[in-house]
């Protein structure tokens, strides 16, 4: 099952890259290859972080665009940002609909902190990111969201 998650997330990060790759402009072939590798690595890092650290990854589209924008000419940057935003929204929706599939085989750390301020080391549950000992915090988050 872990392989299926990895394959799906790999495919999703590659889909972003495939859309962005034609927009990369470098005249020197060596620099073009390095730029393409950097964009691919950033796409993979963003999708991986959405799975493992999603609750503390506030603006994934902005983060990914900041990582890759230097590889696009000014006239293609708006298109690159729109592409990144559309794909990451779709990936977030997929993760919301398939939390177990997205996190299968991965240690997703609990979102809570201990009394001493250290992050909880237990694995969080896919549905809300909290371990069984901290499920009461998930209920508090839901109530806060309703109140807002």
C-alpha positions, 0 to 999 in steps of 0.5 A: 500500500505504501508503494501505491501512495508513493506512486500516486504522489510521484505522479501528482508531482510529475504532473505539475512538473510536466505543465511547468517544464515548457515554460522554463527558459534557459539558453545554455543546455547545462543550465536548462537541465539544472533548472528542470531538475530544480523545478522537479525537485521542488514539485516533489518536495511540495507534494511530499510536505503536503502529506507529511506536514500539511497542517503547518504548510500554510501556503503551498502554492506560494512556497512552490512558486517562490522556489521555482520562479527564477527559472521562468521568464517574467512573461510566464510567471503568472501562468506558472503560478496559476498552474501551481495553484490549480494543481496543488488545490487538486492535490489537497482535495485528493488528500482530503478525500483519500487521507489513508491512501495519501499517508499510507506507509508514512509516519505523519507526526502528531500535530500536538505538543507536549507539556514541555513544548516539544512536538508529540512523537507519536504518529497522527491519524490520517483524518485529522493529524492527531494521535489517539492521545490528542484526539480531544484537540481535534474536537477543539479545532472543529469547534473553533472552525465552526465558531469562526 
